[in-house]
Structure formats: C-alpha cells, structure tokens
Amino acid sequence: MIELLDSADRDLRPEIFKEMFRARAAVFRDRLGWDVRVRNGLEIDRYDEEEDPIYLVSMDDAGRLTGSLRLLPTTGETMLGNEFASFFDEPVNICSPIAWECTRFCVHPPRTGEESGHGQRISSELLIGLCQLALTSGIEHIVGLYDDTMTRVYRRIGWCPVPFATSRPQVGKLVVGIWNVSHEALNTMIARDEKASSVGKAA
C-alpha cells in the first residue's frame, strides 16, 4: 500500500516520519556508509526541515513502513543543484515545473522472516506509486541520482531512466537519470509486478 505525505503530516503522523527517518539512517549511514547527518537515530537533512517535500511511503498489511522516497520540484532547491553538484565536471542544470527530483529512495531493512525478493518488490511498489502520482499531478519527468548498478533493477521493474550525466570517476559510477512519465511505463510495471507476485505465491 502506498501513501502520500507532505510536511504538514509530520505533526499529524509523527510516528510514521520517525520510522522513515530511522530506516534512512540504518540504510544510508549504517549500511551504505554515506556521510549523512543522524541525530537521535534519525537521518534528517535540510530539505526535510527547510523545504516542502512530498513523500511516498509503502506499507505492509500491518501498517508498518517498508520503503520511502522524497520529491522536490526542480524549480527550487535540489540536491543535484547543491550537494551533488561537485560530482560532475559540468553543472547538471535541470529546472522545470514538470520535472521533480527524487531523492532518499529507501527500501527499509527487511524484518525477520521477510521473503526473498523483498528489495525489488518494494522498489517496484514505490516506482509504480511514483509514476501514478506524476501522471495525476502533471509531472512529466522524474530526475534522480543513482548508482549505475541499479540500472538492471530498474530494467527488471520496467521503468528505466534515460542517462543524462555521469559523475567524475573519483566519486564512483553515479548517473543522473530522467524517468519519463507515461501510461506505458506504468502499465509495464504493473504487469511485471503482478507476474512477479504470482510467481512468488506459486513458489
């Protein structure tokens, strides 16, 4: 199940936000070793505090968070324009009311006994929710920075970004991609997700 949240929901549903920020700390700092700010076990940055992001969260049947992502309009402050700018030889300038930046894409750590394929299933659910939101909101492009190893995951899910820029080798093989929003992409992802779910149940 996918839910849409904004900054106003932080006061209305604080436990959901704490769970999301706690999972981000576990994934980005503890597992991936990123240099992120963590306070009291929560990974919260200036975009969470000073901007007005939209969040998509996925939940299981018990109402527990399984994944999350954050969206910001490219017409305002973005990580590509600030924190990620030094990753590239030339500035990556993407500024459009129909393009939004996706960051903090996070598959939350699996719980004990969680089935195999957890990561791709949650990633698929989040991307389907993201595409649906974009289609209903007039957003035509999603922009994001990702490690090149994620390309095969996006291909399997059925919504692969178009590479826009590649980082300097010193910082790794990072890519700025543009996900073009379309009903075709959404239908492809839904069909593959349903197929994967039926295979999982049969197994």
C-alpha positions in Angstrom: 0.0 0.0 0.0 1.3 3.5 -1.0 0.6 6.6 1.0 1.3 10.2 0.0 2.6 12.6 2.8 3.8 16.2 3.0 5.4 18.4 5.6 2.1 19.1 7.3 1.8 15.4 8.1 4.9 15.5 10.3 2.8 16.9 13.2 -0.3 14.7 12.4 1.6 11.4 12.0 4.9 11.7 13.8 5.5 8.0 14.3 5.4 7.4 10.5 8.1 10.0 9.9 10.2 8.7 12.8 10.1 5.3 11.3 11.0 6.6 7.9 13.9 8.7 9.2 15.1 5.8 11.3 15.2 3.5 8.3 17.1 6.1 6.3 19.8 6.2 9.0 20.0 2.4 9.0 20.3 2.2 5.2 22.3 5.3 4.2 24.7 5.7 7.2 24.9 2.2 8.7 24.7 0.0 5.6 26.0 2.2 2.7 28.4 4.4 4.8 27.1 7.7 3.4 28.2 10.9 5.2 24.7 11.9 6.3 23.6 13.7 9.4 22.0 11.5 12.0 20.6 12.8 15.3 18.9 10.6 17.9 18.9 7.7 15.4 17.1 9.7 12.7 18.5 10.8 9.3 17.0 14.2 8.6 18.6 16.8 6.3 17.9 20.4 5.4 15.4 19.5 2.7 13.2 17.8 5.2 13.4 20.7 7.6 13.5 23.8 5.3 11.8 22.8 2.1 8.3 21.4 1.4 8.9 17.9 0.1 6.4 15.3 -0.9 7.0 11.8 0.5 5.8 8.5 -0.8 5.8 5.6 1.7 5.0 2.0 1.2 3.3 0.0 4.0 2.6 -3.7 4.7 -0.7 -5.0 5.7 0.1 -4.3 9.4 0.7 -0.6 8.6 4.5 -0.8 9.0 6.7 1.1 6.6 8.6 -0.9 4.1 10.0 1.8 1.9 10.0 5.6 1.2 11.2 8.3 -1.2 11.2 12.1 -1.3 10.2 14.5 -4.1 11.1 18.1 -4.6 10.4 20.4 -7.6 13.4 21.2 -9.7 12.4 24.9 -9.7 13.5 25.2 -6.1 16.4 23.9 -4.0 17.6 20.4 -5.0 20.4 18.1 -4.1 21.5 17.9 -7.7 22.0 21.7 -7.7 23.8 21.7 -4.3 25.2 18.6 -2.6 25.6 16.6 -5.8 26.9 19.5 -8.0 30.6 18.7 -7.3 30.2 15.1 -8.5 30.2 16.3 -12.1 32.7 18.2 -14.4 29.9 20.3 -15.7 26.8 21.6 -13.8 23.7 19.5 -14.1 21.1 22.1 -14.7 17.6 20.7 -14.7 14.9 23.3 -13.8 11.3 22.8 -15.0 7.9 22.9 -13.4 7.2 19.5 -15.0 10.4 17.8 -13.6 10.7 16.8 -10.0 13.8 15.5 -8.2 13.6 12.1 -6.4 16.0 11.6 -3.5 16.3 9.4 -0.4 14.8 6.4 -2.3 15.0 3.9 0.5 13.9 0.2 0.8 13.7 -0.3 4.5 15.6 -3.1 6.1 13.6 -6.4 5.9 12.2 -7.8 9.1 12.9 -11.3 10.4 11.2 -13.9 8.2 10.7 -11.5 5.3 10.5 -13.3 1.9 13.3 -13.2 -0.7 12.9 -10.6 -3.3 11.9 -8.0 -0.7 14.0 -5.2 -2.1 12.8 -5.5 -5.7 9.1 -5.8 -4.6 9.3 -2.7 -2.5 11.2 -0.8 -5.2 8.6 -1.8 -7.7 5.7 -0.7 -5.4 7.4 2.7 -4.9 8.1 3.3 -8.6 4.5 2.4 -9.5 3.2 4.8 -6.9 5.6 7.5 -8.1 4.5 7.1 -11.7 0.8 7.2 -10.7 1.4 10.3 -8.7 3.3 12.0 -11.5 0.5 11.1 -14.1 -2.2 12.7 -11.9 -0.1 15.7 -11.0 1.1 16.9 -14.4 4.7 15.8 -13.7 6.3 14.6 -16.9 9.8 13.8 -15.7 11.4 12.4 -12.6 15.1 13.3 -12.1 17.4 11.4 -9.8 21.0 10.4 -9.0 21.7 6.6 -8.8 24.5 4.2 -8.8 24.9 2.5 -12.2 24.5 -0.9 -10.6 20.8 0.0 -10.1 20.2 0.1 -13.9 19.5 -3.6 -14.0 17.0 -3.3 -11.2 15.1 -0.5 -13.0 15.1 -2.6 -16.2 13.6 -5.6 -14.4 10.9 -3.4 -12.8 10.1 -1.9 -16.2 10.8 1.8 -15.8 14.4 2.5 -16.7 15.8 6.1 -16.7 17.4 7.8 -19.6 21.0 8.7 -18.6 21.6 12.4 -18.6 25.0 12.8 -17.0 27.7 10.6 -15.5 29.8 11.6 -12.5 33.6 12.0 -12.3 35.3 8.6 -11.8 36.7 9.8 -8.4 33.3 9.7 -6.8 32.2 6.4 -8.3 29.9 5.4 -11.2 27.0 7.6 -10.5 24.4 8.6 -13.1 21.8 11.4 -13.3 18.8 9.8 -14.9 15.5 11.0 -16.2 12.4 8.8 -15.8 9.9 9.8 -18.5 6.4 9.5 -17.1 3.9 7.7 -19.2 0.9 5.3 -19.0 3.0 2.8 -21.0 5.7 2.7 -18.3 3.0 2.4 -15.6 1.3 -0.5 -17.4 4.6 -2.3 -17.9 5.5 -2.0 -14.2 2.1 -3.2 -13.1 2.2 -6.2 -15.4 5.7 -7.2 -14.3 4.8 -6.7 -10.6 1.7 -8.9 -10.9 3.7 -11.5 -12.7 6.4 -11.5 -10.0 3.7 -11.7 -7.3 2.0 -14.7 -8.9 5.4 -16.5 -9.3 6.2 -15.8 -5.7 2.9 -17.2 -4.5 3.3 -20.3 -6.6 6.8 -20.9 -5.2 
